[in-house]
């Protein structure tokens, strides 16, 4: 039988969809990708999954009586399929009603999530563009991935660009770095994905080159699995959430022994003297030396001292993964790593300084010119009102209550309608039992989705959306050299429609179609986004083909830049002529601006603040294991959890729970056994995996299992976010603090409850 091949792009890589008789039979990796992600294996089955939403559907209770519907039935109620005209009419009526009765501030359009890698069909952008053009909505700022860094770093170094991947590139590291300290490790599972997709998975090859260059790697992490395969690295198992103490002690060692760069601190930094007083104990009576840190982080004082001296002897790169700042007081390890790099005086030197992207996402540090990628604009929100992304449940549960964020004070709006497309809050939010309560508050929840995901099952109106392979688009990432054509491979499955066309129709019903579409069709937008990006590349000196030629050849690629990218090189060379965008123009080791906010949970300099839950707290006597809810290796967040790769990785059909043999033995847990992980917030089932790469006292459970729970009951599939605390990192950044959670684990001795996450909620005729 004849087969056709169609180019496309996902966050886990570029590929060709192979189609036979109108069905995707496999996905072949992009020819230029030497390290393709196995996640591609799940795509054909998911495109044609029985979990696909076939038609628009409305929750039965809501359809019977919108105003008096039982909102607690969301997630348990059945759905009734309706035609598109009825469904769109219901959505349009609800939007008009809520706007008319309560104003635009009663509509929430955050819709957080990675969704599509395409520049046009990025669902979150489209829902915001639609709501903005119709009068506005409450939105979100920040993110769950690196929200603490996003709002801290501008105060300290004037930009959050380093956390997005604009860091000293791997060429400079390979050529000049001699010691690479990886706080949080360099987990290869994270390097399968990048927002916006990639033509090549480059990070693994660069790490291999660095290892061959005889760079010494030191991995500081609670699990040896964060050491990249093939890298001869020294592993220092550290107590979770205590990296700040170790970083402070290393800085103290250098200052106490006169190994610090006093001139760099004088010319390129401000606030060192005030921070030095804190290190020496003048502020609180506690010297922040290696002996002090050892009692906190579990790494002996001699190791800490010797590592600090080794950093001063040679060109050193200090790298922190994003996971470090996804914790209570997550601002502090990032600020402390910048401060330690400043003490070393290597910021702005080739292969030296600090980094936050390596090991967190593919393409961080890949040599690439600093030019744009194709992206649709969400437009301007006329309401100009947002909440911090990770404060979703607070907003729904506490309308009218005040909150503090980045030096400002605001109140939560009273949300009556939630519009969600292209994301899954029942994956990335914390304390999902609390979110279940919050999810009962809105009068109406509208969701676009391709599958009956946990979020779709808990909506009132569900509109079936196409997948990437059922529409045209153009994609690319600022971390990757390629821009790629994304060609429609198959007809839309069942009655699904692409998000752009759904919103175009709704905008027409609401009288704002011209603002939403700007007079362009889907095909015209794809061409327009390419041409805008091509013009940016041409202004930077790169020749670009016309759109039709690009579409035919399916890709264009940027060359590697002539010069190595070295973070803050210009600032180092000319601190007065090329200042940072901070109040002082320098690196702020003490921030007067943050001091003025008066936050006791985020002092004005790098500080050790014990997390609300950690292994040194009194609570650890009751809950003796620290939960690491890592990113999964078999899917992207919760995307494709029903796919073949993710399903094959489950234990007893549940998420794997990894723990050290000593912890398993003391609890009479054997390998492969069904277990329950629990704390005061909730509990979930999982399958035990005895793994001595995990340090004692730690339990590792990857995120991404489709939430399969009811209020007050054990979650059935293994979603660790029923266990994590729904608190902000601090009042400064209000970031996600999922990595600060204590739990215990025990054998599950009852009959295993059936998994319901992968069943349809439709009413049986």
N, C-alpha and C positions, 0 to 999 in steps of 0.2 A: 504494500500500500504506500502511496506517496505521502511524504511528510513535508511540512513547511516549517521554517525557522523564523522566529520573530525576536528582535532584540528588545531587551527590557532591563530594568534596574530595580533593585530592592536595597534596603538599608544593609542587607548582608551580602550585597555584591551584584555586579552586572552579570547577565546571562542571556541565553537564547532559549525561548520557549519552543519546544518541538511539538507541533500540532498534527494530529492525525484524525480525520473525520470529525473535525470540530471540537476535539478534546485535547487538552494538554497532556501528553504522555510522559514527558520528562523535561527537566530544565538543565541545559548544558552550561557550565561556567564560561564566562567571557574568556576568549582565547589568550588574552594578555595577562590573565590572573594566575600567578604561579601558586597561590595558596587559597583557593576558593573555599568558601564556607560550606560545610555539609548541611547547613540549614536549608539550602536549596532543595534537598531531597524531599522536604515536606510540602513543597508548593503545589505540585500537580494534584495530590490528594485533597488539599485544602480548597483548591479552586472548584473541584467537583464534589465537595463534601456534602453528605446528607444534612449537615448543620447549616448549609447556606439558607439564608432567608429568601424564600421564593417570591413572596408578594408583600405589599404593605400590610401591617398587622396592628391591631389596637387591643390593648388589655381589656378583658371582658368587664371588669368592675368599673373601669374608667368610662367605657363605652356606654354602660347602662346609666350611669349618673356621674357626670364629671365632678360636680361640686360636692357630692356626698360619697364619692368612691372611697373605699377602704385603702388608704395609701400603704398600710402595713402589709397588704397583699402583694405589693410589688416583689417579684421574684418567686411567688407561689401561684399567682393567678395564671389562668390560661389566656391565650390570645386568639382573636378572631381576624381572619384575613379579610381585607377590603380592597376595592379597586383603587387605582392611583388618584382618580379625581376626588373620591371621598377622603382619602388620607390627606392629600394636599389641602383640601378644603378645611379639614379639622385643624391642621397645623396653622394655616393662615388665620382661621377664626380665633384660635387661642392666642396667637401673637398679637392680633388686633385687640382682643379683649384685655389682655394683661397690660399692653401699652396704654389703652384707653382708661383703664381703672386704676392702674398703679404706676404708670410711667415706665420708661426704658430701664430705670434702675431696679426693676423687679425681674428682669430677664438676665440670666447668667449664660454667657457664651464663652466660657474658658476653654472647654473642650480639649483638655491637655492630652497629648499623646504623639507618638512618632508618625502614625498613619503612613501615607505613601511617600516614597522617595521622589516623586515627580514634582516639578516646579509649579505646575498648574493644579493638579489634583491632590493637593495637600489639604486634607479635610479640615484641620483646625484653621488654617488660613481662610478657607472658603466660608466656614461658618461665621468667622469673625467679619469677613468682608461683607457677607450677606446681612448680618445684624447691624454692622456699622452703617451700611448704606440705607438701612430701614429706620434709623433713628438712634442707634446706639444700644449698648448693653453693659453689664458689669463683666469685666474680663479678669485675666490673671497676669501677673508679672512674675518673672523668675521661673524656676523649674525644680523638679524633684532631683535631677541629676547633679547639678552643681549650683543650687540656689544660694547656699551660704557664701560660696566664693564670688558669685556674681555681684553681691552687694557689699561684701567686705573689701575686695581687691581695689576698687576705685578709690577708696579712702587711703589705701596703703601704697599702691603703685600707679594709681591713676587710670587703670583699665582692667577689665576682666578678660581681655583677649588671650592671655596665656592659658586660661583654663579651657578655651575653645579649640586649642590646637596650634595657635601661633606662638610657638616656642622655639628655642634653639634647635635647629634641625639635626637629623641623624647624621648627616655628612660631617657636621662640626663635632658631634659627639664622637663618632668613629675616629676622626682625625686627632682630636685633642683631649678628650676625657680619659682619665686614668682610673678614676674611682667613681662608680655609679651607685648611689644610695637610693634604693627604691622602697620608700615607705608605703606599705600597702601592696608591694610586689609589682610584678609585670604579668598579670594573669592573661594568658593567651585567649581565653574565652571572650574577654572584652574586645579583643582586637579583630573579631569576626565582623563587627558592625561599625557603621558610621552614619550619622544623620545625613541624608541626602545620597547615600549609596557610594559605591566605589568601583572603578574599573579594575583596580588591583588591590589586593590585600598586601600592603607594603610593609607593615610594622614587623611581621615575623622575620622577613628577610633582613631588615635593618638591625634587629636585635641579634640575629645570627652573625652579621658583619661585625657588630660591636664585640661579640664574644670572641670572634677570630682575631680581633685587634688587641687582644690581651687586656681589655678593660676589666678591672675587678668589679664584680657585681656583689652588692650586699642587699639581700632581700629581708626587709623588716616587716613581718606579717604574722598573723596567728596561724597560717597554714602554709606548709611547704608547697602546696599545689600552686601557689602564686609565683613560684620560680619557673621561668620559661624552660621548656624541654631543650636539652642540648647546651644549656648555659651552666658553666661551672661557677655556681654562686654560693656564697656563704649565707645560710639562713639563720636569722635571729628571730625566734618566736617571741612575739611581744604581746603583752596583755592588751586586749582590744580597747581602743579609745584612750590609750595612754601615750601616744606618740609625742604629744606636746611636751610632756615631762622629759622625755629623752632628748628632744631637740633643745629644750632650755638648758639641760645639763651639759650638752655638748658645747653650747655657746658659752656657758659659764666656765668650762674647762679652758677654752681658747682664751677668754679674757683673763682668767686668773693666771694663766701661764704666759701671758704676753704674746700669744700666737695670733691675735686678732689684727686686722688691717685698720689701724687707727686713722690713717689718712683717708681711706675710702669712706669710713664712717663719718669723718668730718666733712668731706666734700660732697658726698652723694646721699647722705642720710640726715634725718633730723630726729631728735628724741632719744639718741643712744644713751646719753647720761642718765635720763630718767629711767629707762629700761634697765640699765646696768645696776642702778640702786635696787631694783626689784630682784635681779639675779643674785645680788650679794646679800639679800635678806634685810636690807634697810627699811623696806616697806612693811613687811609682815613678820619679820623675825626668823624667816626660814631661808637659809642659803640654798640655792637651786643647783646644788652640785650633783655629781654622779651618784654618790651614796644615797642622797635623797631620792633621785629619780629611780634608782634600782628598786627601792621598796615599792614604788608605784607601778613600774612597767614590767618588772620581772626579768630584766636583763641586767647582769651583774655590773657593778660600778667600774671594774677594770675594763670590761669590754666597751662601755660607753666612753671612758676616758681615752682609750687607745684608738677608738674609731674617730673621735674628734681630732686627735693629733694626726691621724692618717689623712684626714680631709685637708688639713693645713699644709701637708707636705707635697701635695700634688693637685692637679686640676680635677675638681670634683663637681659632679652634677647631683643636686638634691632633687629627687622627684617624689611627688605625692600623688596617689591615685585620687579620683573623685570620691571614693568611698570614705576617705578620712574626714571629709567635711560633711558627710551625710550622718552626722552624729550630734548628740547634745554638746553644745559649745564647739561645733565643727569649724568655726572660724579660726580657732586657736592653732591647730597644727599647720594651717596654711600660713598664717601670720608668723608663726615661730620658724617655719622653714625659710621664709624670706629673710627673717632676722638672722638666722644662722648663716645663710648665704652672704648676707651683708657683712657679718663679722669676719667671714673668710675673705671677703673683698674680691670675689671672683665674678660677681654679677657683671654682665656685659663682655666677658672674655670668652673666646671660642671654647666650647665644650664645658664651660663652667656656669655657676649660678644655680638657678632653680627652675623647675618645670612642674606642671600639673596635668599634662595630658598624656604623657607616655604611660602605656599600660591601662588606659581608661577607654580608649576608642581607637579604631583603626585610622591611620592617616595622621595622627598627632606627630608633628615633627617631620612629616614627609616633605622633601624639597618641592615647593610649588610657588609660582608667582602669586603675589597677593592681589588677585582679581576675583570678581564675583562669580557666583553660580546662579543658574536660572531659578528665580523665585517670584511668585505672584505676591503683590502687596496686599495686606489686609485692609489698607486704607486707614483713615483716621476715625477713631471712635469719638463721636460728638459728645458722649457722656463723660469721657475722660475719667472713668472710675474703675479701679482695679483692686483686687486683693492679692496678697502673696499666694503663689500657686499652691503651696502645701497647707493652706489654711481653709480648704474647701469645707470640711465638716464644721469647723468653727463658724463659718459664715452662715451655713444653713441652720445650725442649731441655736445661734446667738444673734439674731437680727437686732440691730440697735446697740449692741455692746461695743465698747471701745477696744481698739487694739493699737499697738505701737509697732512701727516699722521704719527702719532707716532714718530715724530722727524726726519722724512725723507721727501724728496721732489721728486716727480715723475711726469710723464706726462701720460695722458690718451692715450691708443692705438687707432688706427683707425680700428674698427671692421667691417668686411665685412660679416661674417657668425656667427650666434648665434645658438648654439645647446643646446636645453633645454629638460630635461626629469625629471619628478617627482616633479613638483613645479608649482607655479602660480604667476608670478610677478604682475599680475593684481589683486592680492589680497594684497600682503604684501608691495608693494612699495608705496611711497607717491606721491601725486599730479599726479593722473593717467592721467589727460589731458596732462601733460608734458610728461609722459611716452608714451602716444600715439604718440606724435611728435617724441620722441626718437626712437620708435619702427619702424619708417619709414626709418631710416638711413641704417640698414644693407641690403646688397643685397639679402641675403637668410636667412630664419629662419626655422630651422628644429625642430620639436617637437614630442616627444613620449607622448601619453596620452591614457587613457582608455575611456574618454568621450569628448564630444565637449565642453570643458571648454573655458573660455575667452582667455586663451593663445593658445589653439589649433586652435580656430577660427581666430587667428591673425598670424598664421604661413603660410609658403609657402609649406612645405612638412610635412604631418602628418602621423606618423606610429602608428597603433593601438597596445597598450600594454595590456598585461594581468593584471588582478587584483591579489591580494594576494591569492585568493581562486582558482586560475587557475595554480598554480605552487607549487613546493616544496621549503622549506626554513627552516632555523633555526633562532630563535630570542631570544632576551633578552635585558635587560637594566642594566646599572651599578647602577640604582636606585631601582632595584627590585631583589628579591632573586631567581627568577625562570629563567631557560633556557628551551625553549619550542620548540617542533616539530611543524612545519607548513606544513601540508600535503595538497597536491592538492585535492580539493573537487570536481571540475567539469572540463570538458574539456574546453580549451580556447574558449571564446565566439567569434563567427563568425571567422574572419581571424586574430585575435589578436595573438601576439607572445610575449614571455617574453623578457625583455630588454637585458638579458644576451645573448640570442640567436641572437637578432637583431645586437648587437654589435659584436658578434663573426663572423657573416656573413660579416659585413662591414669591420672588421679587416682582414678577409681573402682576401677581394677584395683589401684592401689597403696594403697587404703584411706584416702585423704585428700581425697575429692571435696568434702565439706562445707567444708573449709578453703579449697579453691580457689574454689568457686563461691559460697560464703556463701548457698547455697540459691536463687540466682537463675539464670534462664535467660539466654540471649543478649539476648532482647528486654527482659527485666526489668533487665538491666545497662545497656542503652542508656538506658532511662527513668531509672534511678537516677543515672547520670552526669550527665544533663541536669539533673535536679532538684537535685543537689548544687551544680552550677555556678550554676544559677539562684538558689539560696538565697544564694550568695556575692554575686552581682550585686545581689540585692534588699537585702542588708545594707548594700551600698554606696550604696543609694538609687535603683536602677534597676528599674523595673517590668518584670516578666517574665511571659509567657503560661504557662499550664499546658502540660504536655508534649504533649498531643494537639493543642492549637492550634499549638504550635511545629512539630510534625511536619507538620501540614497546610500551614502557611505557609512551611516549609522553612528559615527563617532568622530570627535576631534580631541586632540590631546595637547596640553601645554608642555613645552620643554622644561627641563629642570633649570632653575635660575643659575646665572653665572656665579653669583656670590652665595656663600653660606648664610643662612639666617641665624643671627646671634641675638637673642633677646636682650634688648636695652643696650646694644652696642653703641649706638649714636649718643645715648645719654651718658654712658661711661666716658666716652671720648670728649664730649662737650656738655657737661652738666648744666652750664649756664645758658648756652645757646640752644640746647635740646632738652629742656626740662620735662619732667613728668607732669601729668595733668592732676597733680595733687595740690593742696593749698600752699605747700612749701616749694613745690617743683621737685622735691626729692622723695626718696623712699622714707615713709613715715613709720619709724619704730615706736613712736608715741604720737597718737593722733589727737590733736586738740579738738578737732571736730567731733570725734567719737566721745571724747571726754565730756563735751558739752551736752551730749545726749543723756548722760547720767545713767547708763544701763549697768546694773550690777552684774548682769549675765554676759556682758561683753565689755571688759575694761579697755582703757585706751592704749594698751600695749599687749604684746603676747603674754599670756598668763595661763598657768595651770589651774583649771577649774574642774573639779571632779564631776563627771556626768551624773545625771539623776539615777542612772542604773549602770553599774559596772562591777567588776569582780572584787574591787576593794571596798564596796559599799556594804552596809549592814544587810541590805536586801539580799545579798548573795548567799547568806546563810539559809534563806528559804528557797531562793531560785539560784542554784549554784553554777549554771552554765550561761555563758554569754552567747547569744544568738548572732551569727553572721548571716545575714540574708543577702547572699551574693547574687550577681547577675548569672543567668543560666547559660550553659554551653550549647543547649539543644534548641534554642528559639531566641527571638528578640523580645525581651520582657515577656508579656503574655501572648504575643503574636505567635501563631502556629502551635499552641499547646496541644491542640487536637491532632496535630500532624504526626507523621510516622516517626520522625526522629525523636520528638519529645516523648511520644508514647513508649518507644522502645527503651528510653532511659528511666522510666518509672519503675518503682519497686512495689509489688502488689498493686499495681495500677495507681500508685500515689507518688508524691514527690520524695526523692531520696533525702534522708536525714543522716549526715555524716558526723561521726563522733569517734574519739580516741578509744582504743581497746580498753584502757583502764576505766573510762567512764561507763562503757558498755558492761564490763564485768561487774562493777559495783552495783549495777541496776538489773543484772541478770537478763541483759539484752543480747540476742545473738544476731549474726549477720543475716539480713533479709527479713527480719521480723517486722511485723506491723507494730508501730509505736505511736504514742500520743505525746506531742510536745505541748506544754501548757504554762500559763502564768495567770495572773489575776485578770488579764484582759480577755483571755479566750484560750482555745485549744484547737489543735489540728492533728490529723493523722498523717503518717508518713511511713516510709520503708527504711529501716535501719541499714546503714552501710558502715561497717567498722573500717576506719581509715586513720592510720597512725601518722599521716601527713598533717592531720589536724591536731593542734596542741591540746593537752588536757585542759579542761575547764571551758572548752569552746564547742559549740555545735554549729555546723554549717548546713544551711537549708536554702537552696536557690529560690529566688522569686519566680513568678510567671505561671504557677498553676492556676487554672481558672477557678475563681472563688466559688466554692460549693458548700455554702453554709446558710444556716438560718439563725435568727437571734437566739442566743443562749445555748446553742447546740454546738457540738464538735464540728469543725470544718472538715469535710470528707476527703478532699483531694490533696491537701498539703500546701496551703497558701500561708507563708510565714507572716504576712501582714495582719493576720488576726492577733498576732502576739506583740507587734511593735507599737510604741507609744506615739500618740498623735499630739506631739508638742513641737514647737519651733526650736531651731538650734539656738536662737537668742532673739531678743527683741530687735536687734539690729537688722538681721537678715531673714528671720522667720523661715529658715530653710527646713528641709526634711531631716528628721533625726532618727531614721529607722535603724541605724546601726547601734543604738544604745538601748538594748533590751536584754533582760535576764529571763531565763526559762528553766524548766526541768523537763526530763523525758522519762517515759516509763513504758513497759510493754502494754500493748492493747490486748486485753484478755476477753473482751466481749466479741460477739459476732460482728464482722466488719459491715458497716452500713454501705449500701449501694451508692456508687458515684452517680450523681444526677447531672453534672455539669455538661455532659455531652449528649443530652437528650433535647427534643423539641418541646417547647411550651405551648404548642398550638392545640386548640380545642379539637378533639376527635369528633368528626361529624356523626 
